[in-house]
Protein backbone atom coordinates (compact mmCIF):
# COMPACT_ATOMS: atom_id res chain seq x y z
CA UNK A 1 0.00 0.00 0.00
CA UNK A 2 1.41 3.39 -1.02
CA UNK A 3 0.89 6.67 0.79
CA UNK A 4 -0.01 9.45 -1.69
CA UNK A 5 2.24 11.87 0.21
CA UNK A 6 5.28 9.57 0.00
CA UNK A 7 7.65 9.82 -2.96
CA UNK A 8 8.32 6.68 -5.06
CA UNK A 9 11.03 4.33 -3.79
CA UNK A 10 13.59 5.68 -6.30
CA UNK A 11 12.80 9.30 -5.36
CA UNK A 12 14.62 11.38 -2.75
CA UNK A 13 13.89 14.51 -0.76
CA UNK A 14 16.51 17.25 -0.99
CA UNK A 15 16.91 19.78 1.81
CA UNK A 16 17.92 23.37 1.02
CA UNK A 17 21.73 22.89 1.36
CA UNK A 18 21.61 20.08 -1.20
CA UNK A 19 19.33 22.07 -3.53
CA UNK A 20 21.79 24.98 -3.29
CA UNK A 21 24.73 22.67 -4.02
CA UNK A 22 23.07 21.04 -7.02
CA UNK A 23 21.68 24.21 -8.61
CA UNK A 24 24.43 26.68 -7.74
CA UNK A 25 21.78 29.08 -6.40
CA UNK A 26 21.69 30.47 -2.87
CA UNK A 27 18.60 30.09 -0.70
CA UNK A 28 17.38 33.67 -1.22
CA UNK A 29 17.49 33.20 -5.01
CA UNK A 30 15.68 29.87 -4.73
CA UNK A 31 12.88 31.40 -2.65
CA UNK A 32 12.67 34.45 -4.95
CA UNK A 33 12.23 32.13 -7.93
CA UNK A 34 9.61 30.12 -6.07
CA UNK A 35 7.72 33.36 -5.44
CA UNK A 36 7.93 34.20 -9.17
CA UNK A 37 6.78 30.68 -10.06
CA UNK A 38 10.04 29.76 -11.80
CA UNK A 39 11.33 27.14 -9.36
CA UNK A 40 9.64 23.98 -8.00
CA UNK A 41 7.70 24.28 -4.76
CA UNK A 42 9.08 22.50 -1.69
CA UNK A 43 7.11 19.80 0.14
CA UNK A 44 6.31 19.84 3.85
CA UNK A 45 8.17 16.92 5.45
CA UNK A 46 7.53 17.97 9.04
CA UNK A 47 5.87 20.74 11.02
CA UNK A 48 8.70 23.16 10.29
CA UNK A 49 10.72 21.35 7.62
CA UNK A 50 10.52 21.43 3.84
CA UNK A 51 12.34 19.58 1.09
CA UNK A 52 12.22 19.33 -2.67
CA UNK A 53 11.66 16.22 -4.74
CA UNK A 54 14.92 15.34 -6.44
CA UNK A 55 13.14 14.66 -9.75
CA UNK A 56 11.55 18.12 -9.78
CA UNK A 57 14.88 19.85 -9.10
CA UNK A 58 16.60 17.79 -11.80
CA UNK A 59 13.78 18.52 -14.27
CA UNK A 60 14.09 22.25 -13.50
CA UNK A 61 17.85 22.08 -14.09
CA UNK A 62 17.38 20.34 -17.47
CA UNK A 63 14.77 22.93 -18.49
CA UNK A 64 17.20 25.84 -18.11
CA UNK A 65 18.50 27.35 -21.37
CA UNK A 66 22.00 26.59 -22.55
CA UNK A 67 24.37 29.54 -22.23
CA UNK A 68 25.40 30.88 -25.62
CA UNK A 69 27.45 33.78 -26.90
CA UNK A 70 30.62 35.22 -25.48
CA UNK A 71 32.46 33.30 -22.79
CA UNK A 72 32.52 34.88 -19.35
CA UNK A 73 35.34 37.07 -18.03
CA UNK A 74 37.17 34.15 -16.37
CA UNK A 75 37.24 31.99 -19.51
CA UNK A 76 40.93 32.73 -20.17
CA UNK A 77 43.87 32.31 -17.80
CA UNK A 78 44.60 35.26 -15.55
CA UNK A 79 47.08 37.70 -16.98
CA UNK A 80 46.33 36.73 -20.57
CA UNK A 81 44.87 39.60 -22.59
CA UNK A 82 41.95 39.21 -24.93
CA UNK A 83 42.82 39.18 -28.62
C-alpha positions as CSV (number, residue, x, y, z in Angstrom):
1,X,0.0,0.0,0.0
2,X,1.4,3.4,-1.0
3,X,0.9,6.7,0.8
4,X,0.0,9.4,-1.7
5,X,2.2,11.9,0.2
6,X,5.3,9.6,0.0
7,X,7.6,9.8,-3.0
8,X,8.3,6.7,-5.1
9,X,11.0,4.3,-3.8
10,X,13.6,5.7,-6.3
11,X,12.8,9.3,-5.4
12,X,14.6,11.4,-2.7
13,X,13.9,14.5,-0.8
14,X,16.5,17.2,-1.0
15,X,16.9,19.8,1.8
16,X,17.9,23.4,1.0
17,X,21.7,22.9,1.4
18,X,21.6,20.1,-1.2
19,X,19.3,22.1,-3.5
20,X,21.8,25.0,-3.3
21,X,24.7,22.7,-4.0
22,X,23.1,21.0,-7.0
23,X,21.7,24.2,-8.6
24,X,24.4,26.7,-7.7
25,X,21.8,29.1,-6.4
26,X,21.7,30.5,-2.9
27,X,18.6,30.1,-0.7
28,X,17.4,33.7,-1.2
29,X,17.5,33.2,-5.0
30,X,15.7,29.9,-4.7
31,X,12.9,31.4,-2.7
32,X,12.7,34.5,-4.9
33,X,12.2,32.1,-7.9
34,X,9.6,30.1,-6.1
35,X,7.7,33.4,-5.4
36,X,7.9,34.2,-9.2
37,X,6.8,30.7,-10.1
38,X,10.0,29.8,-11.8
39,X,11.3,27.1,-9.4
40,X,9.6,24.0,-8.0
41,X,7.7,24.3,-4.8
42,X,9.1,22.5,-1.7
43,X,7.1,19.8,0.1
44,X,6.3,19.8,3.8
45,X,8.2,16.9,5.4
46,X,7.5,18.0,9.0
47,X,5.9,20.7,11.0
48,X,8.7,23.2,10.3
49,X,10.7,21.3,7.6
50,X,10.5,21.4,3.8
51,X,12.3,19.6,1.1
52,X,12.2,19.3,-2.7
53,X,11.7,16.2,-4.7
54,X,14.9,15.3,-6.4
55,X,13.1,14.7,-9.7
56,X,11.5,18.1,-9.8
57,X,14.9,19.9,-9.1
58,X,16.6,17.8,-11.8
59,X,13.8,18.5,-14.3
60,X,14.1,22.2,-13.5
61,X,17.9,22.1,-14.1
62,X,17.4,20.3,-17.5
63,X,14.8,22.9,-18.5
64,X,17.2,25.8,-18.1
65,X,18.5,27.3,-21.4
66,X,22.0,26.6,-22.5
67,X,24.4,29.5,-22.2
68,X,25.4,30.9,-25.6
69,X,27.4,33.8,-26.9
70,X,30.6,35.2,-25.5
71,X,32.5,33.3,-22.8
72,X,32.5,34.9,-19.4
73,X,35.3,37.1,-18.0
74,X,37.2,34.2,-16.4
75,X,37.2,32.0,-19.5
76,X,40.9,32.7,-20.2
77,X,43.9,32.3,-17.8
78,X,44.6,35.3,-15.6
79,X,47.1,37.7,-17.0
80,X,46.3,36.7,-20.6
81,X,44.9,39.6,-22.6
82,X,41.9,39.2,-24.9
83,X,42.8,39.2,-28.6
